[in-house]
C-alpha cells in the first residue's frame, strides 16, 4: 500500500496580513512550519541574515516555501533602500538558490509597484516594468533573483492588499472615521483592492493542483487581484457606505497629497493568465470588501 507523501511547507512571514491568512489555508495541505520576524509564530527569522535563512531551510527541509514576508513601508523605503533590498531582493536570491539545489517549490508575492502606472489597460505579466521608487525596485529585483535561480517558483503580483489585521487602508479608514468628520482622499490613482484572505485561498487552490509534484510548466509570474477597479477615494467611499460611517469624504488629486515615494497612477493587473493556468478567478473587489467587513463584524461579536 502506497502512503501519500505529506509535504513539509515552510511559511515565511506568518505574522503579516497575508501570512496570517496563509496559516489557515496551508495547514490542511501538509506539515506547516511557520516563521516570522518577531518569532510569535514558529522560528524567528531575520531575512537580512542570509546565513540564518540558509540554516532554517536546511533544518526544515521543506517541499515548498511560501514567502509572504516583505519590507512594505513604501515611503520609508526611500530612506532605507538598503534594508528593503536585503528583505525584498537579496533574500529571494538565497531562497531561490537553496530551492533550486534541493528541488523545493517556491511561492512568492510581489506587487503592482513594479510598474510605473503609465498604462491605460490592465498590465499583463510580460508588460515592461519600470518601478518609480525603492519599494518597487527592490520587489522587482526579488522577482529577478528568484527567476534567475532556476527554482521551481510561482510569483504572484497583487495590489492594494487589505484585511482585518495589520496596517492597511481599510483599517486606517476605520480609525479615521472615528477620529474625524471629514477626509480628503486621492481620486486619481486607480487600482484593484485585494482582500488578503482571497490571496491566501487562491494560493491554496493553486497548491492543491500542484503539490507534491511542483509547478513544472506552470512556473512563472502571475497576477492575482480581485476583479474590477476603483480609486482610493472610491475604495474609501465603499468602506464608508458598508460601515454606514458619518464622515464627509472629499476627492483630491495626488498633487494635493504629496508623498516621499511616487505611486503608480494606474496599477490594474490583468488576471487572465492565472485563470487559464489554474482555473482561478477572484470576485469583484466590492464584493470581497463586503465579505471582509462581514467577517470582521462576526469576529467582533464572538
LUMGUKOL-713986 format. One record per residue (C-alpha): residue in three letters; x, y, z. Coordinates in pm, 1 decimal, padded with zeros to 6 digits. Layout:
% LUMGUKOL-713986
+--------+----------+----------+----------+
! residu !     east !    north !       up !
+--------+----------+----------+----------+
!    Ala !        X !        Y !        Z !
...
+--------+----------+----------+----------+
***
This chain:
% LUMGUKOL-713986
+--------+----------+----------+----------+
! residu !     east !    north !       up !
+--------+----------+----------+----------+
!    Unk !  00000.0 !  00000.0 !  00000.0 !
!    Unk !  00145.2 !  00338.0 ! -00103.7 !
!    Unk !  00106.0 !  00606.7 !  00160.5 !
!    Unk !  00075.2 !  00955.6 !  00004.8 !
!    Unk !  00360.4 !  01192.0 !  00080.8 !
!    Unk !  00280.8 !  01462.3 !  00335.8 !
!    Unk !  00484.5 !  01762.9 !  00220.3 !
!    Unk !  00652.8 !  01995.5 !  00466.0 !
!    Unk !  00564.0 !  02358.6 !  00394.7 !
!    Unk !  00775.7 !  02646.2 !  00524.6 !
!    Unk !  00577.7 !  02969.9 !  00555.4 !
!    Unk !  00796.5 !  03279.5 !  00585.8 !
!    Unk !  00627.4 !  03593.9 !  00717.7 !
!    Unk !  00349.8 !  03424.9 !  00911.4 !
!    Unk !  00276.5 !  03739.3 !  01114.8 !
!    Unk !  00185.9 !  03960.3 !  00815.4 !
!    Unk ! -00167.0 !  04018.2 !  00691.0 !
!    Unk ! -00129.0 !  03767.5 !  00405.1 !
!    Unk !  00083.4 !  03534.6 !  00618.2 !
!    Unk ! -00184.0 !  03524.5 !  00887.2 !
!    Unk ! -00441.9 !  03405.8 !  00634.8 !
!    Unk ! -00196.4 !  03157.3 !  00482.9 !
!    Unk ! -00154.0 !  02982.7 !  00817.3 !
!    Unk ! -00515.6 !  02873.7 !  00791.5 !
!    Unk ! -00525.2 !  02784.2 !  00421.5 !
!    Unk ! -00191.7 !  02599.4 !  00407.8 !
!    Unk ! -00237.9 !  02387.3 !  00720.1 !
!    Unk ! -00457.0 !  02120.5 !  00551.7 !
!    Unk ! -00201.6 !  02076.4 !  00271.6 !
!    Unk !  00088.8 !  01933.9 !  00470.8 !
!    Unk !  00309.9 !  01975.3 !  00775.5 !
!    Unk !  00316.4 !  02351.4 !  00812.2 !
!    Unk !  00614.9 !  02522.2 !  00973.8 !
!    Unk !  00560.7 !  02896.2 !  01020.3 !
!    Unk !  00832.7 !  03153.4 !  01078.6 !
!    Unk !  00813.5 !  03524.7 !  01148.9 !
!    Unk !  01031.5 !  03823.2 !  01225.7 !
!    Unk !  00905.6 !  03851.0 !  01582.9 !
!    Unk !  00910.7 !  03477.8 !  01648.2 !
!    Unk !  00547.8 !  03474.3 !  01761.8 !
!    Unk !  00471.1 !  03205.8 !  01503.4 !
!    Unk !  00737.2 !  02936.7 !  01489.1 !
!    Unk !  01109.1 !  03006.1 !  01444.2 !
!    Unk !  01222.8 !  03368.3 !  01442.9 !
!    Unk !  01371.4 !  03463.8 !  01107.3 !
!    Unk !  01563.9 !  03776.3 !  01009.2 !
!    Unk !  01562.7 !  03797.5 !  00629.5 !
!    Unk !  01863.8 !  04031.0 !  00636.2 !
!    Unk !  02071.3 !  03741.3 !  00774.6 !
!    Unk !  02142.1 !  03510.0 !  00481.3 !
!    Unk !  02313.8 !  03250.0 !  00697.1 !
!    Unk !  02015.6 !  03210.9 !  00932.4 !
!    Unk !  01782.8 !  03182.0 !  00631.7 !
!    Unk !  02000.3 !  02909.0 !  00482.3 !
!    Unk !  02012.6 !  02727.7 !  00816.8 !
!    Unk !  01636.0 !  02737.4 !  00858.6 !
!    Unk !  01572.5 !  02597.0 !  00511.3 !
!    Unk !  01833.9 !  02328.6 !  00564.0 !
!    Unk !  01689.0 !  02224.1 !  00902.5 !
!    Unk !  01321.7 !  02229.4 !  00798.9 !
!    Unk !  01390.1 !  02058.7 !  00463.6 !
!    Unk !  01056.1 !  02171.0 !  00313.6 !
!    Unk !  00899.4 !  02053.7 ! -00009.5 !
!    Unk !  00751.9 !  02401.7 ! -00051.5 !
!    Unk !  00848.4 !  02751.5 !  00064.1 !
!    Unk !  00578.8 !  03020.5 !  00071.4 !
!    Unk !  00733.3 !  03362.7 !  00122.3 !
!    Unk !  00481.4 !  03616.9 !  00247.0 !
!    Unk !  00741.4 !  03840.1 !  00411.7 !
!    Unk !  00835.8 !  04178.3 !  00266.7 !
!    Unk !  00955.2 !  04526.6 !  00352.7 !
!    Unk !  00634.4 !  04711.0 !  00264.4 !
!    Unk !  00686.6 !  05061.8 !  00406.7 !
!    Unk !  00669.9 !  05234.0 !  00067.8 !
!    Unk !  00775.2 !  05583.0 !  00177.1 !
!    Unk !  01027.9 !  05474.4 !  00439.3 !
!    Unk !  01198.2 !  05251.0 !  00183.3 !
!    Unk !  01315.1 !  05567.9 !  00006.0 !
!    Unk !  01534.6 !  05632.9 !  00309.6 !
!    Unk !  01604.1 !  05267.3 !  00392.5 !
!    Unk !  01654.3 !  05120.3 !  00046.9 !
!    Unk !  01945.1 !  04903.0 !  00158.3 !
!    Unk !  01725.7 !  04735.1 !  00417.9 !
!    Unk !  01439.3 !  04698.4 !  00169.2 !
!    Unk !  01683.7 !  04548.0 ! -00080.0 !
!    Unk !  01800.8 !  04288.6 !  00171.3 !
!    Unk !  01445.0 !  04179.2 !  00254.4 !
!    Unk !  01270.0 !  04220.1 ! -00080.4 !
!    Unk !  01558.6 !  04141.6 ! -00311.9 !
!    Unk !  01861.3 !  03957.9 ! -00175.3 !
!    Unk !  01664.0 !  03719.9 !  00048.7 !
!    Unk !  01491.3 !  03589.9 ! -00264.6 !
!    Unk !  01829.0 !  03510.6 ! -00414.1 !
!    Unk !  01906.6 !  03293.8 ! -00110.7 !
!    Unk !  01565.1 !  03126.4 ! -00115.9 !
!    Unk !  01591.2 !  03064.7 ! -00489.0 !
!    Unk !  01940.6 !  02916.9 ! -00472.7 !
!    Unk !  01853.7 !  02687.2 ! -00182.1 !
!    Unk !  01527.9 !  02584.7 ! -00350.4 !
!    Unk !  01698.1 !  02506.2 ! -00681.5 !
!    Unk !  01965.8 !  02296.1 ! -00510.1 !
!    Unk !  01710.8 !  02097.1 ! -00310.1 !
!    Unk !  01418.3 !  02070.9 ! -00555.9 !
!    Unk !  01195.1 !  02288.3 ! -00336.7 !
!    Unk !  00896.7 !  02465.5 ! -00493.6 !
!    Unk !  00851.6 !  02835.1 ! -00406.0 !
!    Unk !  00555.2 !  03073.0 ! -00390.8 !
!    Unk !  00646.2 !  03439.7 ! -00360.0 !
!    Unk !  00431.6 !  03755.3 ! -00355.8 !
!    Unk !  00516.5 !  04070.0 ! -00547.4 !
!    Unk !  00345.0 !  04397.0 ! -00626.0 !
!    Unk !  00186.9 !  04630.6 ! -00878.8 !
!    Unk !  00459.6 !  04880.5 ! -00786.7 !
!    Unk !  00695.6 !  04712.1 ! -01035.2 !
!    Unk !  00506.0 !  04915.7 ! -01299.6 !
!    Unk !  00514.6 !  05292.4 ! -01349.4 !
!    Unk !  00137.7 !  05337.6 ! -01385.8 !
!    Unk !  00153.4 !  05495.6 ! -01730.8 !
!    Unk ! -00063.8 !  05227.1 ! -01894.3 !
!    Unk ! -00430.5 !  05269.9 ! -01978.5 !
!    Unk ! -00517.1 !  04898.7 ! -01993.1 !
!    Unk ! -00460.9 !  04632.7 ! -01724.0 !
!    Unk ! -00099.6 !  04518.0 ! -01706.8 !
!    Unk ! -00010.1 !  04175.5 ! -01844.8 !
!    Unk !  00262.3 !  03972.1 ! -01676.9 !
!    Unk !  00511.1 !  04037.3 ! -01958.0 !
!    Unk !  00449.6 !  04413.6 ! -01970.4 !
!    Unk !  00756.5 !  04634.6 ! -01938.8 !
!    Unk !  00842.2 !  04702.8 ! -01574.9 !
!    Unk !  00957.4 !  05045.5 ! -01462.3 !
!    Unk !  00929.3 !  05095.9 ! -01085.6 !
!    Unk !  00926.1 !  05457.8 ! -00970.3 !
!    Unk !  01054.8 !  05406.1 ! -00616.6 !
!    Unk !  01275.2 !  05198.3 ! -00390.9 !
!    Unk !  00996.7 !  04964.3 ! -00285.3 !
!    Unk !  00911.7 !  04872.4 ! -00644.1 !
!    Unk !  01279.0 !  04845.4 ! -00740.6 !
!    Unk !  01359.2 !  04606.0 ! -00458.4 !
!    Unk !  01049.8 !  04392.6 ! -00519.3 !
!    Unk !  01135.8 !  04371.3 ! -00889.5 !
!    Unk !  01490.4 !  04266.6 ! -00803.4 !
!    Unk !  01349.0 !  03994.1 ! -00580.1 !
!    Unk !  01148.0 !  03865.6 ! -00874.8 !
!    Unk !  01460.2 !  03870.3 ! -01091.2 !
!    Unk !  01679.2 !  03689.5 ! -00838.8 !
!    Unk !  01419.4 !  03418.6 ! -00779.6 !
!    Unk !  01359.7 !  03359.2 ! -01150.5 !
!    Unk !  01731.4 !  03356.0 ! -01233.5 !
!    Unk !  01797.7 !  03099.7 ! -00958.7 !
!    Unk !  01624.1 !  02834.2 ! -01166.2 !
!    Unk !  01395.9 !  02738.3 ! -00876.8 !
!    Unk !  01053.0 !  02586.4 ! -00946.0 !
!    Unk !  00874.0 !  02907.5 ! -00850.0 !
!    Unk !  00548.0 !  03095.9 ! -00888.5 !
!    Unk !  00549.0 !  03471.8 ! -00832.2 !
!    Unk !  00209.8 !  03626.6 ! -00755.5 !
!    Unk !  00184.1 !  04000.7 ! -00811.6 !
!    Unk ! -00102.2 !  04158.2 ! -00622.2 !
!    Unk ! -00219.9 !  04509.3 ! -00534.7 !
!    Unk ! -00378.1 !  04730.3 ! -00269.1 !
!    Unk ! -00382.1 !  04447.7 ! -00014.1 !
!    Unk ! -00604.5 !  04490.9 !  00289.4 !
!    Unk ! -00753.5 !  04280.0 !  00566.5 !
!    Unk ! -00880.3 !  04289.1 !  00922.3 !
!    Unk ! -00527.5 !  04268.2 !  01065.6 !
!    Unk ! -00208.5 !  04463.2 !  01016.2 !
!    Unk ! -00159.1 !  04809.8 !  00871.9 !
!    Unk ! -00364.9 !  04873.2 !  00560.7 !
!    Unk ! -00607.3 !  05118.3 !  00401.7 !
!    Unk ! -00920.6 !  04952.8 !  00538.3 !
!    Unk ! -00806.4 !  04970.2 !  00899.3 !
!    Unk ! -00679.4 !  05326.1 !  00853.2 !
!    Unk ! -01019.0 !  05436.4 !  00722.2 !
!    Unk ! -01199.6 !  05265.8 !  01008.2 !
!    Unk ! -00984.2 !  05455.7 !  01256.9 !
!    Unk ! -01020.8 !  05789.1 !  01077.1 !
!    Unk ! -01398.7 !  05754.2 !  01054.7 !
!    Unk ! -01399.4 !  05760.5 !  01434.8 !
!    Unk ! -01145.7 !  06041.5 !  01474.3 !
!    Unk ! -01263.7 !  06281.0 !  01202.3 !
!    Unk ! -01582.9 !  06400.1 !  01038.0 !
!    Unk ! -01416.3 !  06496.3 !  00706.7 !
!    Unk ! -01143.2 !  06332.3 !  00498.2 !
!    Unk ! -00960.9 !  06414.9 !  00175.8 !
!    Unk ! -00873.3 !  06105.3 ! -00028.5 !
!    Unk ! -00680.3 !  06077.8 ! -00355.1 !
!    Unk ! -00909.1 !  06010.3 ! -00652.0 !
!    Unk ! -00670.9 !  05986.0 ! -00948.5 !
!    Unk ! -00480.8 !  05667.8 ! -00859.6 !
!    Unk ! -00658.5 !  05359.5 ! -00994.7 !
!    Unk ! -00612.9 !  05001.7 ! -00881.0 !
!    Unk ! -00780.4 !  04686.2 ! -00752.2 !
!    Unk ! -00823.4 !  04647.6 ! -00375.1 !
!    Unk ! -00748.8 !  04284.7 ! -00286.5 !
!    Unk ! -00850.6 !  04104.1 !  00032.3 !
!    Unk ! -00562.6 !  03915.6 !  00194.7 !
!    Unk ! -00785.0 !  03616.7 !  00267.0 !
!    Unk ! -00862.5 !  03568.5 ! -00101.1 !
!    Unk ! -00492.4 !  03579.7 ! -00183.7 !
!    Unk ! -00435.8 !  03301.0 !  00069.0 !
!    Unk ! -00730.3 !  03096.0 ! -00052.0 !
!    Unk ! -00625.1 !  03126.0 ! -00416.7 !
!    Unk ! -00271.0 !  03023.2 ! -00322.5 !
!    Unk ! -00400.0 !  02709.9 ! -00150.9 !
!    Unk ! -00615.8 !  02621.3 ! -00451.2 !
!    Unk ! -00311.0 !  02651.9 ! -00678.2 !
!    Unk ! -00112.0 !  02425.2 ! -00449.4 !
!    Unk ! -00386.1 !  02161.9 ! -00436.7 !
!    Unk ! -00334.2 !  02129.9 ! -00811.6 !
!    Unk !  00045.5 !  02106.6 ! -00794.4 !
!    Unk !  00161.6 !  01950.0 ! -00465.6 !
!    Unk !  00368.7 !  01741.0 ! -00418.9 !
!    Unk !  00500.0 !  01744.9 ! -00775.0 !
!    Unk !  00575.2 !  02116.5 ! -00809.2 !
!    Unk !  00473.0 !  02376.2 ! -01067.5 !
!    Unk !  00667.9 !  02245.9 ! -01367.7 !
!    Unk !  00539.7 !  02410.5 ! -01685.7 !
!    Unk !  00311.7 !  02636.5 ! -01480.8 !
!    Unk !  00600.9 !  02808.0 ! -01301.3 !
!    Unk !  00641.9 !  03182.1 ! -01360.2 !
!    Unk !  00478.4 !  03517.4 ! -01287.0 !
!    Unk !  00102.7 !  03558.7 ! -01239.4 !
!    Unk ! -00120.7 !  03848.4 ! -01145.8 !
!    Unk ! -00360.0 !  03785.3 ! -00856.6 !
!    Unk ! -00604.3 !  04058.9 ! -00760.1 !
!    Unk ! -00972.7 !  04099.2 ! -00701.2 !
!    Unk ! -01161.6 !  04191.1 ! -01016.3 !
!    Unk ! -01266.2 !  04543.6 ! -01107.5 !
!    Unk ! -01101.1 !  04875.7 ! -01034.7 !
!    Unk ! -01151.1 !  05190.5 ! -00830.7 !
!    Unk ! -00963.7 !  05487.8 ! -00686.8 !
!    Unk ! -00853.6 !  05529.8 ! -00327.0 !
!    Unk ! -01145.9 !  05770.2 ! -00291.9 !
!    Unk ! -01382.8 !  05510.1 ! -00436.2 !
!    Unk ! -01241.6 !  05248.8 ! -00200.8 !
!    Unk ! -01290.0 !  05481.6 !  00096.7 !
!    Unk ! -01647.7 !  05561.6 ! -00007.8 !
!    Unk ! -01728.8 !  05190.9 ! -00036.7 !
!    Unk ! -01591.6 !  05127.0 !  00313.1 !
!    Unk ! -01789.5 !  05421.3 !  00447.9 !
!    Unk ! -02114.2 !  05305.8 !  00289.1 !
!    Unk ! -02080.6 !  04949.6 !  00412.7 !
!    Unk ! -02000.0 !  05070.0 !  00764.9 !
!    Unk ! -02261.9 !  05347.9 !  00749.0 !
!    Unk ! -01999.5 !  05587.0 !  00885.0 !
!    Unk ! -02089.2 !  05953.3 !  00929.2 !
!    Unk ! -01797.4 !  06119.9 !  00753.2 !
!    Unk ! -01764.2 !  06350.8 !  00452.5 !
!    Unk ! -01508.6 !  06221.9 !  00203.5 !
!    Unk ! -01374.1 !  06474.5 ! -00045.1 !
!    Unk ! -01185.1 !  06362.1 ! -00361.1 !
!    Unk ! -00848.7 !  06527.9 ! -00427.2 !
!    Unk ! -00572.3 !  06484.9 ! -00687.9 !
!    Unk ! -00240.9 !  06322.6 ! -00594.7 !
!    Unk ! -00075.4 !  06664.6 ! -00624.9 !
!    Unk ! -00259.6 !  06772.6 ! -00309.0 !
!    Unk ! -00129.2 !  06473.2 ! -00112.2 !
!    Unk !  00247.8 !  06457.5 ! -00177.9 !
!    Unk !  00435.9 !  06150.2 ! -00056.5 !
!    Unk !  00805.2 !  06069.2 ! -00039.0 !
!    Unk !  00765.0 !  05780.9 ! -00285.1 !
!    Unk !  00578.8 !  05814.9 ! -00613.5 !
!    Unk !  00277.9 !  05584.9 ! -00661.0 !
!    Unk !  00160.7 !  05435.5 ! -00992.1 !
!    Unk ! -00137.1 !  05632.5 ! -01119.5 !
!    Unk ! -00280.7 !  05318.4 ! -01282.3 !
!    Unk ! -00194.1 !  04974.8 ! -01146.1 !
!    Unk ! -00477.7 !  04745.1 ! -01251.8 !
!    Unk ! -00339.4 !  04397.1 ! -01324.1 !
!    Unk ! -00474.8 !  04153.0 ! -01581.9 !
!    Unk ! -00561.9 !  03816.1 ! -01423.5 !
!    Unk ! -00633.2 !  03608.8 ! -01735.1 !
!    Unk ! -00308.6 !  03410.5 ! -01721.1 !
!    Unk ! -00395.3 !  03286.3 ! -01371.3 !
!    Unk ! -00742.0 !  03187.2 ! -01487.2 !
!    Unk ! -00606.9 !  02998.7 ! -01787.9 !
!    Unk ! -00336.4 !  02811.1 ! -01595.6 !
!    Unk ! -00518.6 !  02731.5 ! -01272.5 !
!    Unk ! -00886.4 !  02799.1 ! -01338.6 !
!    Unk ! -00894.9 !  03066.6 ! -01068.0 !
!    Unk ! -01073.4 !  03399.9 ! -01083.2 !
!    Unk ! -01121.7 !  03626.4 ! -00780.9 !
!    Unk ! -01454.4 !  03810.3 ! -00737.7 !
!    Unk ! -01508.7 !  04183.1 ! -00775.5 !
!    Unk ! -01329.6 !  04397.1 ! -00517.3 !
!    Unk ! -01653.2 !  04545.7 ! -00380.8 !
!    Unk ! -01799.9 !  04200.5 ! -00312.5 !
!    Unk ! -01475.7 !  04094.1 ! -00142.8 !
!    Unk ! -01481.4 !  04406.7 !  00075.7 !
!    Unk ! -01836.5 !  04329.3 !  00184.8 !
!    Unk ! -01735.3 !  03974.0 !  00282.1 !
!    Unk ! -01431.0 !  04105.5 !  00469.1 !
!    Unk ! -01635.8 !  04350.8 !  00675.0 !
!    Unk ! -01895.9 !  04082.6 !  00749.1 !
!    Unk ! -01614.6 !  03860.0 !  00873.5 !
!    Unk ! -01479.4 !  04141.1 !  01088.9 !
!    Unk ! -01823.5 !  04204.5 !  01239.8 !
!    Unk ! -01862.6 !  03832.4 !  01308.4 !
!    Unk ! -01529.3 !  03821.0 !  01490.7 !
!    Unk ! -01626.2 !  04125.6 !  01698.0 !
!    Unk ! -01943.3 !  03951.2 !  01817.8 !
!    Unk ! -01759.0 !  03642.6 !  01945.4 !
+--------+----------+----------+----------+
***
